[in-house]
Amino acid sequence: MKLSRVLVVAVPLSVLSGITQAQAPGDKSRQEFLNDADRHCEHQWTRRGQLDREMYQQCLEDQVRSVDRIEAFDADYPEPYYTEFSYPLCYEKWTRRGVTDAVGMAYCLELETEGMADVQYYAEHHGAEEVTAIVQEAMMRYGSWHMAGVVLRRELDPAP
């Protein structure tokens, strides 16, 4: 189910002013992600010079599935909140020494898109003005749509 594009753009663009966005990484090709997957899994499952081939293969399969998920996110979310904030945030968080962990990055992107869905929901049900103030503060503090959604749930929908 696609979310309303009007709200996706209206709420975040008003929230984005004054927030420093992450440095956008260069786009990695599918092949570069797959090369990273091989390096990541080999490093993760080699102990004392011995590669655990069974665990390496499972790791590689998980990484390939996650590369597919990243490509799907890229296709489904062309909005600025994703391309200018979520993707760079998750790329930076899950890349070490130039090698990206696709499983971690895909999970991070899922959390970020769910966070934006939360922002949209609360803007529709509590008013964009109230939500914008909370989200702007959360984005300044955390720089993450996921965390903005967490703060909104805590502020506007407290546990009983």
N, C-alpha and C positions, 0 to 999 in steps of 0.2 A: 504494500500500500504506500503510495507516494504521498508526501505531506504537501500541504499548500505552499506553493512557491512564494506567494505574496508575503506570508508571515515569515518564512525563512529569511527573506531579504530584509523586510521591514524591521524586525526586532534586532537582529545582529548588527545591521549597519548603523543603527543608532547607538548600539552598545560599543561598537568597535572604535569609535573616536577616542583618541587618547590612550589606547592600549597598544603597547609595543608587540608586534607580532614576531613569531619565530622566523629566523632566516630560512627562506624556502630552499630546500635541498634540490640538487639537480635531479631530474627525473631518471630513475633507474629503469632500464628495460627489463622485460621478463627474464631474459637470459642473465642479466646481472643479478637479479633477485635469486635465480636458481643457482648461480655460482656462489652467492653468499650462503644459500641453504647448505650446499655441499661443505663449504668451509666451516660453517657454524656447527653442523652435525658431526663432522669429523673431529673438531676440537672438543665438542661436548662429550663424545663417546669414546675417546681415546684415553686409556689409562696406562701409565708406565710403558708407553710405546705400542700397546696392543689396542686395536680397534674392535669394539664390540659390534660386529656386523649386523646382528639382529636389531639392536637398539638404534644403530646408525640408520638402517633402512626405515624403521618406524619414524624416526625423527625426520628423515628426508621426505617421507610421504606427508607428514603433518605440515612441513614447510611448504611443499608444493600446493597442498590444499589452501594454505594461508595466502600464498601468492595469488591464487585464483580469487580469493576473497578480497584482497587488496585491489585487484583489477576491477572487480565488481563494484566496490566502493567508489573507485575513481570514476567509473562510468555513471553511477547512480547519483553522485553528489558533486555537481560542478559549481556549486554555490561558494561564495567567498569564505564563509565560515569553515568550510572543509578545506578548500585549496590553500587558503592563506593562514589558517590557524591549526586545524586538526591534523592535516597531513604532515606539515613540518614538525609539529609537536611530537607526534607519534614516531616519525622517522628519526628525529634526534634522540628520543628516549630509548629506542630499540636498535640503534646503530652504534656499534663499538668498533673502533679502529677500521672504519669503512665497511664492516660486515653487518648487514641488517638481519635481525631475527624476525622473519616474516610472521611467525606465530604470535609473538608479542605485539608486533605492529598491527596486525589484523585485529587482535583483541582490543587494543587501544583505540583503533578507528571505530570499532563497534561501540565502545563506551562513549566516544565523542559524539557519534551520530545519535545515540540514544539520549545523550545530554541535550542535544539541540532539540530533539523531539519533546523532551521535558520542558524546555524553554518555551516552545511553541504552545504546548498544552496549557501551561500556566498563564501565558500571555492571553490566550483565548478565554480562560476561565476567571482570571483575576485582574485583567486589564494590562495593557502593554506598558503603561506608565509605571505602575508599581513593580512589575517584573523587570523592566529596563534598569531601574535603580539598583535592584538586588543583583541582577546579572552583571552590570557594569562593575560593581564593587567586587563580585566574585571573580570576574575575569582579570581585574587588576591584581587581585591577590594570587590567584591560582593559574591563570592563563589557559584554562581548560573548560570546554563546554560540559564535559562530564561533571566536573566539580561545581560548575554553575548550576547544573540540574540538581545536584546533591544539596546545595545551599538553598535553592528554591523549595525543594521538598521539605527541608527542615524549617524554613521560615513560613511557608504558606500552607503546609499540610503536616503540622506537627503530629507526632505519635500520640496516641491517647494516654 
